[in-house]
Amino acid sequence: KEPKIQVNDVFVEIGEIVQFVNQEKDKLNEAERDQITMSLKVDVDSKMGIVSDVQQELREANARKILYSSVQAIDI
């Protein structure tokens, strides 16, 4: 079973990422399409294999500018 990935406010499977990126690019004008930047917010307990799979899908969608962020757990 493929993990669900949240994109904006919906969950998709990894295989649907290219379609999502293309839909988002369609909302932009021609000049902006090549400048799109994707942001990955990754939970600290996520598996790197999932992140690698998402990266591969983004490459296939020609979305190569990626910002990475993570939330660090805080013990109180």
VOPAGU-2260 file (C-alpha; in pm, 1 decimal, decimal comma):
REM VOPAGU-2260
SITE   aa  ch    i         X         Y         Z
SITE  LYS   A    0       0,0       0,0       0,0
SITE  GLU   A    1     140,3     338,7    -103,7
SITE  PRO   A    2     163,7     607,6     162,5
SITE  LYS   A    3     -58,4     911,1     126,0
SITE  ILE   A    4     114,5    1240,4      58,8
SITE  GLN   A    5     -55,2    1568,8     146,3
SITE  VAL   A    6     -41,0    1829,8    -128,8
SITE  ASN   A    7    -202,5    2156,6     -32,0
SITE  ASP   A    8    -518,2    2041,0     143,5
SITE  VAL   A    9    -573,4    1699,4     -18,3
SITE  PHE   A   10    -405,0    1360,6       9,2
SITE  VAL   A   11    -266,5    1187,3    -299,1
SITE  GLU   A   12     -63,2     879,2    -374,8
SITE  ILE   A   13     294,3     918,7    -490,1
SITE  GLY   A   14     195,1     828,0    -846,0
SITE  GLU   A   15     -40,6    1128,2    -859,2
SITE  ILE   A   16     225,6    1390,2    -786,9
SITE  VAL   A   17     314,9    1453,5   -1152,8
SITE  GLN   A   18     -51,2    1518,4   -1232,0
SITE  PHE   A   19     -78,7    1757,4    -935,8
SITE  VAL   A   20     232,5    1952,4   -1040,2
SITE  ASN   A   21     107,9    1978,0   -1397,8
SITE  GLN   A   22    -229,7    2107,6   -1277,8
SITE  GLU   A   23     -55,0    2370,5   -1066,2
SITE  LYS   A   24     168,8    2470,1   -1358,5
SITE  ASP   A   25    -138,9    2512,3   -1578,0
SITE  LYS   A   26    -255,3    2789,0   -1341,2
SITE  LEU   A   27      62,4    2989,0   -1409,4
SITE  ASN   A   28     165,6    3194,0   -1708,9
SITE  GLU   A   29     436,0    3057,6   -1940,0
SITE  ALA   A   30     725,1    3245,5   -1776,8
SITE  GLU   A   31     630,3    3129,8   -1426,1
SITE  ARG   A   32     598,2    2760,0   -1517,3
SITE  ASP   A   33     972,8    2705,9   -1541,1
SITE  GLN   A   34    1030,2    2895,6   -1215,8
SITE  ILE   A   35     793,5    2692,8    -995,9
SITE  THR   A   36     934,4    2602,5    -654,5
SITE  MET   A   37     797,9    2308,2    -459,6
SITE  SER   A   38     813,6    2302,8     -81,0
SITE  LEU   A   39     845,3    1974,2     107,7
SITE  LYS   A   40     757,7    1981,4     474,6
SITE  VAL   A   41     869,8    1647,0     608,3
SITE  ASP   A   42     783,4    1504,3     948,5
SITE  VAL   A   43    1089,5    1399,5    1149,2
SITE  ASP   A   44     965,7    1039,8    1166,4
SITE  SER   A   45     916,6    1008,4     787,0
SITE  LYS   A   46    1102,3     741,2     594,7
SITE  MET   A   47    1368,2     867,2     352,7
SITE  GLY   A   48    1241,8     622,8      91,0
SITE  ILE   A   49     915,7     815,7      70,3
SITE  VAL   A   50    1103,3    1144,7      37,3
SITE  SER   A   51    1317,1     993,5    -241,1
SITE  ASP   A   52    1004,8     871,0    -421,1
SITE  VAL   A   53     850,6    1218,2    -403,5
SITE  GLN   A   54    1175,4    1373,6    -530,6
SITE  GLN   A   55    1173,3    1134,4    -828,4
SITE  GLU   A   56     814,4    1226,2    -913,2
SITE  LEU   A   57     900,4    1595,9    -895,2
SITE  ARG   A   58    1192,6    1538,3   -1134,4
SITE  GLU   A   59     956,0    1365,9   -1377,8
SITE  ALA   A   60     724,5    1667,8   -1355,5
SITE  ASN   A   61    1023,5    1897,1   -1420,5
SITE  ALA   A   62     974,1    2064,4   -1082,0
SITE  ARG   A   63    1339,3    2075,0    -982,9
SITE  LYS   A   64    1346,0    2369,6    -742,5
SITE  ILE   A   65    1264,8    2226,7    -400,6
SITE  LEU   A   66    1265,1    2384,6     -55,0
SITE  TYR   A   67    1290,4    2143,0     236,0
SITE  SER   A   68    1167,6    2201,1     590,9
SITE  SER   A   69    1104,5    1984,7     890,7
SITE  VAL   A   70     948,9    2022,9    1230,8
SITE  GLN   A   71    1182,4    1925,2    1509,5
SITE  ALA   A   72    1028,6    1747,3    1807,7
SITE  ILE   A   73    1045,3    1943,0    2133,0
SITE  ASP   A   74    1045,8    1767,7    2469,9
SITE  ILE   A   75     874,3    1968,6    2741,0
